[in-house]
Amino acid sequence: MASVSEAFEKFSMWKNLKTPLRVTVIEGGSPVDVLQARVYGVDPEAGLVGVVGSKMHSFTDFDVSEAEFSIGPKRVSAARNDSDWLVFEESLE
């Protein structure tokens, strides 16, 4: 498991570099949504990551407070429990 500060460092880096991401929302163990997006805002104190959709320009804020993080070279996973996850992955769009 990675620390909250490590996860938010990665989110901030993606924001500053305007890195395209694929964000997968998993609820109850099944994917319910996949977004092509970029990070537009981070608030580590509130535990929020804001993304803007690449195609529809829709804004979504994800609450990752109290999540456990796993960080890879091009991926951050935030898990609230065994079946609810957010997966942020670098994408080529």
Residue, then its C-alpha position, 0 to 999 in steps of 0.5 A: m500500500a502507498s501513502v496518501s501523499e504519494a498518491f496525491e503527488k502522482f495526481s498532481m504530476w498528471k494534472n501539471l502534465k495534462t496527462p490523458l487518463r482512463v478512469t475506471v469506476i468499480e462498484g460491487g466488484s464490477p466496472v460501472d463506468v469508464l471515463q477518458a479524462r484529465v485531472y483538473g484539480v487535487d485537494p489532498e486535505a479534502g481527499l478529492v481528485g477532480v477530472v474533466g472528461s476529454k470528449m464531453h468536458s464533464f467535470t467529476d470530483f472523486d472522493v478518495s478520502e479513507a481509500e487505500f492506494s496502490i501505485g504503479p508506474k502509470r497507474v493509481s488504484a484507490a480502494r474503499n473496500d474489497s469491491d469498490w475501486l477507482v483505477f486511474e491509468e495513463s492513456l493514449e486517448 
